[in-house]
């Protein structure tokens, strides 16, 4: 079993507990609004693959119809997806829907920074050498893959990437390459830089500064280069 760096674990616990306390005035109104709008659901729990290949329940604020994974584009969410509820659009655009994962971090399922946890269907798209590397560490609330693909819904709405084949053969392999890069280059300094880049991307969503900061990132395939570097 892979052990977590105790310094990183301390940082995760301290930051997630502090963030939950500071964000309570924001999170409580979101809980109330979700309870009395849409379908009345507050949280959405989805099984994801974590460290050492163990499954865990990733938490998000509910933003879509309950049966979304079985209708429309299934596990893939596109821009202006009709399954997304009105208030859910705001939560997804601001990434507030991801904040319940601070609870996952607090209990030890996730870290602040790491490879993004995948549903099994998407994890299985990765080659074995990618799978074996990314499960060595705790998955993250954010990370290099999350930063590069911050606007994944927009990518999937691009005419060239609307079908599942393009996701499976172009987007997914590049995601895997980015996550392997993180595992092989991880350090507390890299984590702190990725935290700063996450905040930067929320403020400046079109910025691609990560490629200037991390010069050794794997280059995107030709089909993605205009989307992720411009």
N, C-alpha and C positions, 0 to 999 in steps of 0.2 A: 504494500500500500504506500502511495506517495504521501509524504508529510508536507505540511504547509510551513513556509518560512515563518517562524514565530514573530519576527518583527513586522512582517507584512500582515499577519493575522491580527496583531495588536492594532495596527493602522486601520485595518478593515472594521474591527469592532468599534474602535473609538470614533471613526468617521461616520459609520452608519448610525450609531446611537446618537451622535451629535446632530447629524442631518435630520433624523426622525424628530428630534426635539425641536429643532429650529423650523422645520417645515410643517409642524403640526397645524399652525394657523392656516396653511394652504391646503393640507391634506384633508382636514376635517370637513370643510365646505364641499370638497370634491366628493367625499363619501356621502354627504347628505344629498347633493344634487343627483348622484348616480342612483341613490336609493329611491328617489321619487321621480325619476325620468327614465326614458327608454324602456328597458325590460325589468327595471328594478334590481339589477345585479350590480354589486359593488366591485367584486374581484373576479378575475378570470385566472384559473389555475391550469397550467399546461405542463405536461410531462416533458422534461428536457434531459439530456444526457450531461452528467457532471463529471467531476474528477473520478478517475479510475473506472469510468464507464457506468457509474451508478446513476440511476434515474432519480430525479427530484421534481417537486412541483414548483415551477417558476410562477411567481405572482405578478399580475398586472392589474391595473384598473380596467374594468370591463368597458370596451369601446365598440364592440360589434354585436350583431345578433347572436343569440346563443348557439344556433346551429351553423354558424359560419364555416367551420372546418369541413362540413359535409356538403356545402352548396357553393355555387359560383366557381371561383378559382382555388377553392380549397385552402391549403396552408399558405398560399401566396396572396399577399394583400397589395393591391395596386392603388395608385393615386385616384381619388374620387370613387373608391370602391363603394358600391351601393349598400354593402352589408354593414358599413361603419355608421354608427348612430350619430346624430347631430352634435351632441356634446363630446362624443368620442373623437370627432375630427379635431377639435381644439386640443384635447388631451394628447392625441398622437402627434400633432404638429409641434407642440411644445415639449414633447417627450415626458410630460407629467405622468402619462400612463405607465411609465417604467419605474416610477419611484417606489411602489410596493416591494420591489426587489431589494430594497434596503433591509427588509425583514429577512429575505433569503441570505443576505450577507451577514446579518447579525447572528443567525443560527448556524452559519458555517457551510451553507450550500454553495455560496458564491463569494467572489471577491469584488472589490471596487473595480479593479482592472484585471482582464484576462480574456481568453478566447470567448466569443459569444456562445452561450449554450444553445445547442441545436435540438430540434425535434428529431426523433429517430429516423424518420424518412429522409430528412436532409443530411443528417450525420452519415447515413449509409451511402450517400453519394461520394463522400471523400474516399480517396485511396487509403489502403491500410497504413501506409507510412505516415499519412496525415492524421488519421484517427489515433494511432498509437502515441503521437507526440502531443496532440492537444488535450488528451485526457490526463496528461501528467500533472496538470495544474488545475486549480479551481477556475471555473468559468467566471466571466466578469460582467458587471453591469455595463461597463464600457471597455473599449480596447481598440486596437488599431483597425480591426475589421469593422467595428461599429462606427468608427470615425470615417473611414473611407466610404462605407456604404450607409452613411447617415440618411441619405435620401433614397433608400432602396425602393420604396414605393414609387418614387418618380422614375427610377430606372426601369421598373417593371411595367410602367405605363408607356415607356418609349416603344414605338412600333416594332423595333427590332427585338425586343425582349419580352413581348407579351406571352409567348408560349413557353410551356414548361421545358421544352427541349433546350432553348437558349439558356434558361436558368441552370439547368443541370450540366450543360457542357461548357458554359463560359463564366457565369457569375459564381457558381458554387466552387469550381476549382480555384478561382482567384481568391475567394474568401479563405479557402483552406491554406493557400500559400501565405496569405497575410498572417493567419493565426499561427502557422508554423514559425514564421519569422519572429513573432512575439515570444513564443516558447523558447526559441534558441537565443534570443537577445534580451530576455527579461532581466530586470534589475530594479531596485527601488528607484533609481534615477529615471529609468525608462517609464516606470509607473507614474511617477510625479509629473513627467512631461505629458504623458497620455491623459492624466486628469486635467491638466491645464488645456490641452488641445480639445478635450471634450467640452469644456466650458466655452472655449473659443468658437467651436463649431456651432454651438447653440446660438451664440450671438451673431456669428457670421457663417451661416449654413452653406454658402457657396464657396467658402475658402478651401483651398487644397494645400495649405501650408505644411501639412504633415510630410509631403514628399520632399520639401525643402529641408525640413528638420531631420528626417530619417532618410539619409541618402542611400541606405542599403536595402530599402524596401523592394520587394520583388516588383518588376515593372508590370503594369497592367497589360492584358492582351489587347491587340489592335482594336477589337470591337468595343472595348471599354475606355480606351485612352481619352477620348474626348469627354466622356462623362465623369471620370474620376480625377482628371488632372487639370481641367479647365474651369 
